[in-house]
Amino acid sequence: MKSVFLIGDSIRLGYERYVKAMLEGYAEVYSPKEVNGGMAQYVQRWVNEWKRRENVPDELDLVHWNAGLWDVLRICGDDTFSSPAVYQETLVKIHNRLRFLFPKAKLVFALSTAVKEKEYRGEYQRYNSDIEKFNKIAVETLQPLGETFDDLYEITKDAPAACWSDMTHFNTLDGIKLVGNRVVDCVCTQLGIDRNALSQKEAELFEIPEKILGC
């Protein structure tokens, strides 16, 4: 059976239950359970610990990872939490760490999802212009290193209202169908899994929301 390691922030926490359920019987899906991946430097610090804690095999087939939404966060009018230079440098360090931990795995970077920036209030703010800038940095940095990309920004920037659970997340059935299916499609493509074979499972899962939403 194939094996996949999902790494990312609360966006990943929203879709991972669905991805795991969809790929059951086709791929073993690992993730840092209940851990928000946070900013890029946090991923750099903890990814080796997550591997050990979750017993992720050395012979892993695929890492699907992201860091970015915390890096673009502006708090109390400050600049982005991570500077573009720090973000770029840290992505390279994470790439090298993943290569060290999983030498045979394919690496896919998921571009950060869009936000409803006008709905942010108070001390915290995210802007789609920052997300686009940091996504561009990720592509320009990681593509020469051989990584491929899962463009979650493109599918979320004009997402219907029913997909959003707040100004940042997609923890609704429509949102999980949008983002989760994109991740499933990516994993299937990378690992040679027949996506059509999962269509019946998809229909059954959306008939039982608690299996997807954890409610």
LUMVEXRO-477332 format. One record per residue (C-alpha): x, y, z. Coordinates in steps of 0.001 Angstrom, whole numbers, plus 524288, in hexadecimal, padded with zeros to 5 digits. Example, Ala and Ser with C-alpha at 12.3 -4.5 7.8 and 13.67 -1.06 7.14 Angstrom:
2
ATOM;8300C;7EE6C;81E78
ATOM;83566;7FBDC;81BE4
//
This chain:
215
ATOM;80000;80000;80000
ATOM;80489;80DD7;7FD1B
ATOM;80797;81767;80810
ATOM;80536;82609;80946
ATOM;8090F;8303B;8136C
ATOM;80028;83C34;81427
ATOM;80663;84833;81A4F
ATOM;7FFD8;85563;81BBD
ATOM;7F84E;85EE5;82408
ATOM;7E9E4;85F36;827CE
ATOM;7E5FC;85E5C;81981
ATOM;7EBEA;850C6;81984
ATOM;7E500;84D9D;8262D
ATOM;7D859;85076;81F00
ATOM;7DA59;84707;813BE
ATOM;7E2F5;83C43;81941
ATOM;7D7C0;833EE;81EA6
ATOM;7D197;833BF;81144
ATOM;7DE5D;830ED;80A2E
ATOM;7E161;825B6;8137B
ATOM;7D3CB;82003;811DF
ATOM;7D444;82130;80320
ATOM;7E18F;81AAA;801F6
ATOM;7DEEE;80FC1;80BB8
ATOM;7E2D3;8030C;80551
ATOM;7EB27;80A18;7FB3B
ATOM;7F4D6;811FC;8034B
ATOM;7F8A8;81335;81190
ATOM;7F736;821A0;814C7
ATOM;7FF33;8273A;82003
ATOM;7FE59;834CA;8261D
ATOM;80255;83BB1;832A2
ATOM;7F5B3;83893;839D8
ATOM;7EE9C;844B9;83EA3
ATOM;7FACE;84CE8;83C3A
ATOM;7F9C1;859AF;834D5
ATOM;80602;85A6D;82C8E
ATOM;806AA;8691E;82E65
ATOM;8110F;87165;82818
ATOM;81C2B;86C22;81FD7
ATOM;82625;86CEE;82AC7
ATOM;81D39;864C6;83377
ATOM;81CA9;85A3C;8290C
ATOM;82B60;85ABC;827D5
ATOM;82CD1;85906;83689
ATOM;82328;84DE4;8385C
ATOM;82207;845CD;82BFE
ATOM;82C0D;83BBE;8305B
ATOM;824D7;83A71;83D5E
ATOM;817E6;838B9;83651
ATOM;81DF2;82DE3;82E34
ATOM;82271;826B5;83A5E
ATOM;815F8;82916;8421B
ATOM;80D10;82425;83751
ATOM;8160A;818E0;83356
ATOM;816CE;81DBF;8255C
ATOM;81F05;81408;81D92
ATOM;82C0E;817B6;817AC
ATOM;8276F;811A2;80AE4
ATOM;81C8E;81BA0;8098F
ATOM;816F6;81DAF;7FBEF
ATOM;811F3;82BAA;7FCB0
ATOM;81283;837CF;80538
ATOM;8079C;841A2;802AC
ATOM;80B3F;84D9E;80A7C
ATOM;80879;85C04;80C87
ATOM;80C8E;8679B;814B8
ATOM;8088D;8757C;811B3
ATOM;7FC1E;87AA9;817EC
ATOM;802D6;87CF5;824E1
ATOM;80E80;882E6;81E0C
ATOM;80606;88D3B;8176B
ATOM;7FE8A;8906E;823E9
ATOM;7FF6A;89EBA;827FD
ATOM;7FD6F;8A169;8367F
ATOM;7FA22;8AEE5;83BD3
ATOM;7FE1C;8B599;82F45
ATOM;80B70;8AF13;82E3B
ATOM;8116A;8A9EC;821CE
ATOM;80F43;89BB6;81E3C
ATOM;8134A;892B0;82942
ATOM;81E10;88D01;820C2
ATOM;8256B;895BB;81764
ATOM;825F2;89106;80948
ATOM;83473;88E30;80AE9
ATOM;83272;88620;81735
ATOM;82728;87EDE;810E6
ATOM;82F57;87B6A;8050B
ATOM;83AEF;8771B;80D38
ATOM;83257;86ED1;81605
ATOM;82BA2;86808;80A9E
ATOM;838E3;86393;805C2
ATOM;83C4E;85E80;81343
ATOM;82F78;8570A;81421
ATOM;831A0;8515E;80697
ATOM;83F18;84CBA;80A88
ATOM;839BC;8471C;81735
ATOM;82F28;83FAD;80FF4
ATOM;83926;83A84;8065D
ATOM;8416C;835D9;811D0
ATOM;835FC;82F71;818DA
ATOM;82F50;829B1;80CD7
ATOM;83995;827F7;8023A
ATOM;83099;82094;7F8ED
ATOM;8243A;8288F;7FAA0
ATOM;81E2D;83199;7F0A6
ATOM;81C8E;83F44;7F636
ATOM;81090;84779;7F32F
ATOM;80EF8;85529;7F88F
ATOM;800E9;859B5;7FA28
ATOM;7FF84;86827;7F730
ATOM;7F8CB;86F78;80236
ATOM;7EA2E;8716B;80125
ATOM;7E373;87E82;7FF49
ATOM;7DCCB;8861F;80A39
ATOM;7D10A;88F28;80B61
ATOM;7D9A3;89A78;80F66
ATOM;7CE8C;8A455;81165
ATOM;7C917;89BF9;81C54
ATOM;7D558;89CBB;824BF
ATOM;7D3B4;8A57F;8309A
ATOM;7DBCE;8AA76;83BE3
ATOM;7EA04;8A6E0;83DD1
ATOM;7EB70;89CD2;83309
ATOM;7EB82;89E76;82455
ATOM;7EEBB;8967A;81851
ATOM;7EEF4;89BA9;80A6C
ATOM;7EDA9;893C2;7FE0D
ATOM;7F828;89C2D;7F7D9
ATOM;801A7;8972E;80240
ATOM;7FD2A;88934;80010
ATOM;7FF4B;88A91;7F171
ATOM;80CD5;8903D;7F3D7
ATOM;810CA;8855A;7FD17
ATOM;80B1C;87AE6;7F41D
ATOM;81357;88071;7E91D
ATOM;81F51;87FCF;7F1E1
ATOM;81C37;87192;7F4C1
ATOM;81B4D;86E04;7E65E
ATOM;82787;87570;7E29F
ATOM;82EF3;86F5B;7EDFB
ATOM;82A64;8614A;7EDD4
ATOM;82831;85EA4;7DF64
ATOM;836D7;85ECB;7DC47
ATOM;83887;854FE;7E763
ATOM;82F7F;84B76;7E08D
ATOM;822F3;84D7A;7E82D
ATOM;81591;84DBF;7E1ED
ATOM;809DB;855BC;7E660
ATOM;7FBA9;85455;7EA38
ATOM;7F558;8617F;7E761
ATOM;7EB7B;862F0;7F24D
ATOM;7EB79;871A9;7F08A
ATOM;7E5CC;8713F;7E2E2
ATOM;7DA3C;868E0;7E6FD
ATOM;7D724;870E4;7F339
ATOM;7D8D7;87F01;7EEDA
ATOM;7CB17;87F4F;7E914
ATOM;7C51E;87499;7F16D
ATOM;7B651;8756B;7F370
ATOM;7B166;87A1A;800A7
ATOM;7ACF7;86C5E;80447
ATOM;7BB18;867D3;80445
ATOM;7BF86;8710F;80EFF
ATOM;7BDCF;86E8E;81D8D
ATOM;7C40E;87BB5;820FA
ATOM;7CD3A;88557;81A6B
ATOM;7D845;87B5F;819CF
ATOM;7D342;86D6B;81A33
ATOM;7CB90;86400;811C5
ATOM;7C5EF;85B31;81C5B
ATOM;7B8BF;85953;815E9
ATOM;7B477;84DE1;80D89
ATOM;7B5AF;85656;80166
ATOM;7C2E8;85B72;805D0
ATOM;7C833;84DF8;808A5
ATOM;7C307;84917;7FBAC
ATOM;7CA2A;8544E;7F4E4
ATOM;7D73C;853D8;7FBEA
ATOM;7D750;845AD;80052
ATOM;7D463;8407E;7F2D6
ATOM;7DF2B;848CF;7ED29
ATOM;7E8CC;8429D;7F6A4
ATOM;7E380;834FF;7F3CC
ATOM;7E4CD;8378D;7E532
ATOM;7F2DF;83BEF;7E721
ATOM;7F689;83016;7EF4E
ATOM;7F030;826C6;7E5AB
ATOM;7F764;82D07;7DA51
ATOM;80477;82C9A;7E148
ATOM;802FB;81E87;7E5DB
ATOM;7FC19;818B2;7DA23
ATOM;7EF70;815B2;7E174
ATOM;7E33A;81473;7D918
ATOM;7DB25;82040;7DD52
ATOM;7CEF9;81AF1;7D6BA
ATOM;7CF5A;80F2C;7DFC0
ATOM;7CCCB;8185A;7EB45
ATOM;7C059;81E93;7E603
ATOM;7B70B;81585;7ED4B
ATOM;7BE7B;81787;7F9F7
ATOM;7BD74;8263B;7F818
ATOM;7AEBD;82593;7F686
ATOM;7AD5C;81D42;802B6
ATOM;7B5DF;82633;80AF8
ATOM;7AE01;83250;807C7
ATOM;7A1BB;82B34;80C17
ATOM;7A7A1;829ED;819C8
ATOM;7ACCF;8378C;81D72
ATOM;7B283;8337E;82A9B
ATOM;7BC6A;82B04;82392
ATOM;7C198;83715;81CD2
ATOM;7BF2B;84217;82665
ATOM;7C1BB;83AAC;832F0
ATOM;7B54A;84036;838DE
//
